[in-house]
Amino acid sequence: MSATHEIEYKAKKIKITVAKTSQGKQVGTFIVADTDPLLRGTGADANTAEEALHNAERKAKELVDQRA
């Protein structure tokens, strides 16, 4: 089962999906819309869905900042 979250950061829409891995950890993957090339990535594994969401959000924001 996975959960999807959308946030906006610096006028970019970031879609984050948090899912459970086969090892029982939670991981957040993200896509930043309206970027060329499309920014995609994965945050660090976490023990909870909330931690995975924060990890993916932090990584996505880092990549958006690098592009600015």
ZATILUM-426343 format. One line per 5 residues: number of its first residue (from 1); for each residue x, y, z of N, C-alpha, C. Coordinates in nm, 4 decimals. Layout:
BEGIN
NUM = X,Y,Z,X,Y,Z,X,Y,Z ~ ...
//
This chain:
BEGIN
1 = 0.0844,-0.1179,0.0000,0.0000,0.0000,0.0000,0.0886,0.1237,0.0000 ~ 0.0482,0.2265,-0.0749,0.1262,0.3480,-0.0814,0.0363,0.4689,-0.0597 ~ 0.0979,0.5781,-0.0218,0.0261,0.7033,-0.0011,0.0943,0.8109,-0.0852 ~ 0.0148,0.8977,-0.1456,0.0687,1.0035,-0.2300,0.0419,1.1392,-0.1664 ~ 0.1435,1.2252,-0.1719,0.1336,1.3604,-0.1170,0.1827,1.4577,-0.2233
6 = 0.1223,1.5748,-0.2283,0.1679,1.6785,-0.3197,0.1986,1.8038,-0.2401 ~ 0.3142,1.8651,-0.2721,0.3521,1.9901,-0.2092,0.3958,2.0858,-0.3187 ~ 0.4035,2.2127,-0.2851,0.4554,2.3115,-0.3777,0.5754,2.3774,-0.3114 ~ 0.6839,2.3914,-0.3891,0.8069,2.4512,-0.3390,0.8678,2.5324,-0.4513 ~ 0.8857,2.6615,-0.4264,0.9417,2.7529,-0.5270,0.8685,2.7411,-0.6601
11 = 0.7375,2.7430,-0.6535,0.6485,2.7375,-0.7706,0.6594,2.6073,-0.8486 ~ 0.7130,2.5031,-0.7888,0.7212,2.3707,-0.8513,0.6331,2.2749,-0.7722 ~ 0.5572,2.1933,-0.8432,0.4749,2.0919,-0.7776,0.5569,1.9652,-0.7619 ~ 0.5601,1.9151,-0.6395,0.6350,1.7941,-0.6073,0.5350,1.6878,-0.5630 ~ 0.5374,1.5748,-0.6313,0.4496,1.4626,-0.5970,0.5363,1.3556,-0.5312
16 = 0.5010,1.3190,-0.4087,0.5769,1.2203,-0.3313,0.4878,1.1002,-0.3039 ~ 0.5412,0.9831,-0.3323,0.4708,0.8586,-0.3038,0.5520,0.7807,-0.2006 ~ 0.4875,0.7431,-0.0926,0.5524,0.6662,0.0134,0.4976,0.5239,0.0086 ~ 0.5890,0.4272,0.0052,0.5491,0.2860,-0.0009,0.6411,0.2025,0.0868 ~ 0.5949,0.0844,0.1198,0.6735,-0.0089,0.2010,0.7591,-0.0944,0.1080
21 = 0.8860,-0.1121,0.1442,0.9764,-0.1959,0.0663,0.9611,-0.3413,0.1080 ~ 1.0243,-0.4298,0.0317,1.0174,-0.5724,0.0654,1.0910,-0.6039,0.1958 ~ 1.1800,-0.5139,0.2386,1.2512,-0.5333,0.3654,1.1743,-0.4756,0.4841 ~ 1.0536,-0.4241,0.4604,0.9719,-0.3717,0.5693,0.9963,-0.2259,0.6023 ~ 1.0833,-0.1594,0.5292,1.1095,-0.0168,0.5507,1.0117,0.0648,0.4681
26 = 1.0051,0.1930,0.4934,0.9247,0.2866,0.4158,1.0198,0.3708,0.3307 ~ 0.9793,0.4003,0.2072,1.0620,0.4824,0.1197,0.9720,0.5794,0.0436 ~ 1.0224,0.7013,0.0258,0.9488,0.8028,-0.0493,1.0177,0.8293,-0.1815 ~ 0.9417,0.8231,-0.2896,0.9936,0.8587,-0.4214,0.9222,0.9859,-0.4649 ~ 0.9895,1.0673,-0.5470,0.9299,1.1941,-0.5856,0.9518,1.2257,-0.7326
31 = 0.8623,1.3102,-0.7833,0.8713,1.3664,-0.9175,0.8422,1.5154,-0.9033 ~ 0.9291,1.5979,-0.9635,0.9085,1.7423,-0.9633,0.8560,1.7805,-1.1016 ~ 0.7311,1.8251,-1.1061,0.6683,1.8601,-1.2338,0.7285,1.9878,-1.2913 ~ 0.7102,2.0056,-1.4212,0.7529,2.1270,-1.4917,0.9031,2.1504,-1.4856 ~ 0.9806,2.0442,-1.4878,1.1260,2.0562,-1.4969,1.1709,1.9833,-1.6224
36 = 1.2775,2.0327,-1.6824,1.3298,1.9710,-1.8040,1.4797,1.9581,-1.7901 ~ 1.5328,1.8388,-1.7764,1.4621,1.7110,-1.7725,1.3865,1.6938,-1.6407 ~ 1.2925,1.6025,-1.6432,1.2086,1.5763,-1.5273,1.2940,1.5317,-1.4093 ~ 1.2763,1.5982,-1.2953,1.3488,1.5595,-1.1740,1.2748,1.4468,-1.1049 ~ 1.3468,1.3394,-1.0776,1.2924,1.2244,-1.0047,1.3962,1.1809,-0.9029
41 = 1.3506,1.1153,-0.8002,1.4450,1.0654,-0.7026,1.3776,0.9888,-0.5918 ~ 1.4605,0.9476,-0.4987,1.4162,0.8683,-0.3841,1.4829,0.9223,-0.2591 ~ 1.4049,0.9330,-0.1526,1.4608,0.9714,-0.0241,1.5178,0.8482,0.0458 ~ 1.5828,0.8716,0.1560,1.6408,0.7618,0.2334,1.5311,0.6753,0.2944 ~ 1.5582,0.5454,0.3092,1.4649,0.4543,0.3755,1.4398,0.5020,0.5183
46 = 1.3233,0.4700,0.5694,1.2871,0.5106,0.7043,1.2024,0.4020,0.7692 ~ 1.1846,0.4154,0.8997,1.1033,0.3185,0.9737,0.9546,0.3506,0.9680 ~ 0.9200,0.4783,0.9462,0.7793,0.5170,0.9404,0.7510,0.5903,0.8092 ~ 0.6240,0.5941,0.7721,0.5832,0.6635,0.6502,0.6110,0.8133,0.6619 ~ 0.5914,0.8694,0.7790,0.6149,1.0125,0.7989,0.7628,1.0467,0.7799
51 = 0.8520,0.9652,0.8338,0.9956,0.9873,0.8155,1.0334,0.9763,0.6681 ~ 0.9770,0.8782,0.5988,1.0048,0.8598,0.4564,0.9565,0.9797,0.3760 ~ 0.8412,1.0329,0.4118,0.7886,1.1520,0.3459,0.8842,1.2698,0.3644 ~ 0.9307,1.2907,0.4855,1.0236,1.4016,0.5133,1.1556,1.3830,0.4393 ~ 1.2060,1.2599,0.4345,1.3314,1.2343,0.3634,1.3186,1.2658,0.2147
56 = 1.2090,1.2222,0.1532,1.1874,1.2475,0.0111,1.1647,1.3967,-0.0145 ~ 1.0904,1.4624,0.0738,1.0655,1.6061,0.0588,1.1967,1.6844,0.0660 ~ 1.2810,1.6500,0.1613,1.4099,1.7178,0.1776,1.4972,1.7002,0.0529 ~ 1.5029,1.5782,0.0004,1.5839,1.5495,-0.1181,1.5307,1.6248,-0.2401 ~ 1.3985,1.6279,-0.2569,1.3377,1.6991,-0.3695,1.3696,1.8484,-0.3618
61 = 1.3582,1.9060,-0.2423,1.3880,2.0481,-0.2261,1.5354,2.0782,-0.2546 ~ 1.6242,1.9884,-0.2146,1.7673,2.0052,-0.2447,1.7903,2.0111,-0.3945 ~ 1.7255,1.9207,-0.4695,1.7423,1.9181,-0.6146,1.6832,2.0425,-0.6808 ~ 1.5699,2.0902,-0.6320,1.5107,2.2126,-0.6863,1.6045,2.3312,-0.6586 ~ 1.6605,2.3372,-0.5393,1.7535,2.4447,-0.5050,1.8788,2.4421,-0.5912
66 = 1.9272,2.3231,-0.6245,2.0449,2.3107,-0.7096,2.0180,2.3639,-0.8494 ~ 1.8942,2.3523,-0.8955,1.8574,2.3985,-1.0296,1.8377,2.5505,-1.0343 ~ 1.8174,2.6128,-0.9187,1.7858,2.7563,-0.9160,1.9073,2.8413,-0.9450
//
